[in-house]
Amino acid sequence: ENGAIKVAFSVTNVGSIKAKETAQVYVGYPESTVLHPLRELKGFAKTELIPNETKRINIEIDSEELTYYDSESNAFKSEKTAVEIAVGSSSRDIHFTTRIML
């Protein structure tokens, strides 16, 4: 809807005690001609799970969050490029990645 990217994934507690997780969604622009950070945090969800419990997490990224500011035109623009969506516990602990085209 409205150009939003919907990211859905499952989180499972494989341990033997109750645990909390903060699942994070990052985007990267591996083929961009515009300078971007390696990964940008775009959403997160905190959840608590009992042992062996699995929860479905849904995070939506608004298309406006995928724009950049172009100083030559003094406007925000979006680039037609590949975007890497990464899900993990932190930017250094990524569990899943996929690519989409904007």
C-alpha positions as a Markdown table, in Angstrom:
| # | Residue | x | y | z |
|---|---|---|---|---|
| 1 | Glu | 0.0 | 0.0 | 0.0 |
| 2 | Asn | 1.2 | 3.5 | -0.9 |
| 3 | Gly | 4.6 | 2.1 | -1.9 |
| 4 | Ala | 5.3 | 0.7 | 1.6 |
| 5 | Ile | 7.5 | -2.3 | 2.0 |
| 6 | Lys | 6.1 | -4.9 | 4.3 |
| 7 | Val | 8.7 | -7.1 | 6.0 |
| 8 | Ala | 7.4 | -10.3 | 7.7 |
| 9 | Phe | 9.4 | -12.9 | 9.5 |
| 10 | Ser | 9.3 | -15.3 | 12.4 |
| 11 | Val | 11.3 | -15.3 | 15.7 |
| 12 | Thr | 11.7 | -18.4 | 17.7 |
| 13 | Asn | 13.1 | -18.9 | 21.2 |
| 14 | Val | 15.2 | -22.1 | 20.9 |
| 15 | Gly | 16.4 | -21.7 | 24.5 |
| 16 | Ser | 15.1 | -23.3 | 27.7 |
| 17 | Ile | 14.2 | -20.0 | 29.5 |
| 18 | Lys | 11.9 | -17.0 | 28.7 |
| 19 | Ala | 13.8 | -14.5 | 26.5 |
| 20 | Lys | 13.3 | -11.1 | 24.9 |
| 21 | Glu | 14.4 | -10.1 | 21.4 |
| 22 | Thr | 14.5 | -6.9 | 19.6 |
| 23 | Ala | 14.3 | -7.8 | 15.9 |
| 24 | Gln | 15.7 | -5.1 | 13.6 |
| 25 | Val | 15.1 | -4.3 | 9.9 |
| 26 | Tyr | 17.9 | -2.6 | 7.9 |
| 27 | Val | 18.1 | -1.4 | 4.3 |
| 28 | Gly | 21.1 | -1.0 | 2.2 |
| 29 | Tyr | 21.7 | 0.2 | -1.4 |
| 30 | Pro | 24.4 | -2.1 | -2.9 |
| 31 | Glu | 24.1 | -0.7 | -6.5 |
| 32 | Ser | 23.2 | 2.9 | -5.7 |
| 33 | Thr | 25.0 | 5.8 | -7.4 |
| 34 | Val | 24.1 | 7.9 | -4.4 |
| 35 | Leu | 26.3 | 7.7 | -1.3 |
| 36 | His | 24.5 | 5.8 | 1.6 |
| 37 | Pro | 25.6 | 4.1 | 4.8 |
| 38 | Leu | 26.2 | 0.4 | 4.5 |
| 39 | Arg | 23.0 | -0.3 | 6.4 |
| 40 | Glu | 20.3 | 2.0 | 7.7 |
| 41 | Leu | 17.9 | 0.9 | 10.6 |
| 42 | Lys | 14.3 | 1.3 | 9.3 |
| 43 | Gly | 12.3 | -0.5 | 11.9 |
| 44 | Phe | 12.4 | -2.8 | 14.9 |
| 45 | Ala | 10.0 | -4.8 | 17.1 |
| 46 | Lys | 10.5 | -6.0 | 20.7 |
| 47 | Thr | 9.0 | -9.3 | 21.7 |
| 48 | Glu | 9.1 | -11.7 | 24.6 |
| 49 | Leu | 9.0 | -15.5 | 24.0 |
| 50 | Ile | 8.7 | -18.5 | 26.2 |
| 51 | Pro | 10.9 | -21.5 | 25.4 |
| 52 | Asn | 10.1 | -23.0 | 21.9 |
| 53 | Glu | 7.6 | -20.2 | 21.2 |
| 54 | Thr | 7.5 | -18.7 | 17.7 |
| 55 | Lys | 6.1 | -15.3 | 16.9 |
| 56 | Arg | 5.4 | -13.6 | 13.6 |
| 57 | Ile | 6.8 | -10.1 | 13.3 |
| 58 | Asn | 5.5 | -7.5 | 10.8 |
| 59 | Ile | 7.4 | -4.3 | 10.1 |
| 60 | Glu | 6.4 | -1.8 | 7.5 |
| 61 | Ile | 8.8 | 0.6 | 5.8 |
| 62 | Asp | 7.2 | 3.7 | 4.4 |
| 63 | Ser | 8.4 | 4.6 | 0.9 |
| 64 | Glu | 9.3 | 8.1 | 2.1 |
| 65 | Glu | 12.0 | 6.5 | 4.3 |
| 66 | Leu | 13.7 | 5.3 | 1.2 |
| 67 | Thr | 14.3 | 8.7 | -0.3 |
| 68 | Tyr | 17.5 | 10.8 | -0.2 |
| 69 | Tyr | 18.0 | 14.6 | -0.2 |
| 70 | Asp | 19.3 | 15.9 | -3.5 |
| 71 | Ser | 21.1 | 19.2 | -2.8 |
| 72 | Glu | 21.1 | 20.2 | -6.5 |
| 73 | Ser | 17.3 | 20.2 | -6.8 |
| 74 | Asn | 16.6 | 21.0 | -3.1 |
| 75 | Ala | 14.2 | 18.0 | -3.0 |
| 76 | Phe | 13.9 | 14.5 | -1.7 |
| 77 | Lys | 14.2 | 11.9 | -4.4 |
| 78 | Ser | 13.9 | 8.1 | -4.7 |
| 79 | Glu | 16.4 | 6.2 | -6.8 |
| 80 | Lys | 15.4 | 3.2 | -9.0 |
| 81 | Thr | 17.8 | 0.7 | -7.6 |
| 82 | Ala | 18.2 | -2.6 | -5.8 |
| 83 | Val | 17.5 | -2.4 | -2.1 |
| 84 | Glu | 18.8 | -5.0 | 0.3 |
| 85 | Ile | 16.5 | -5.8 | 3.2 |
| 86 | Ala | 18.3 | -7.3 | 6.2 |
| 87 | Val | 16.7 | -8.7 | 9.4 |
| 88 | Gly | 18.7 | -9.4 | 12.5 |
| 89 | Ser | 19.4 | -8.8 | 16.2 |
| 90 | Ser | 21.8 | -6.0 | 15.4 |
| 91 | Ser | 23.6 | -4.5 | 12.4 |
| 92 | Arg | 26.4 | -7.0 | 13.0 |
| 93 | Asp | 24.2 | -10.0 | 13.6 |
| 94 | Ile | 22.1 | -10.4 | 10.5 |
| 95 | His | 20.0 | -13.5 | 10.1 |
| 96 | Phe | 18.3 | -13.0 | 6.8 |
| 97 | Thr | 18.7 | -10.8 | 3.7 |
| 98 | Thr | 16.8 | -10.4 | 0.4 |
| 99 | Arg | 16.9 | -7.9 | -2.4 |
| 100 | Ile | 14.1 | -6.0 | -4.1 |
| 101 | Met | 13.9 | -3.3 | -6.8 |
| 102 | Leu | 12.5 | 0.1 | -6.1 |
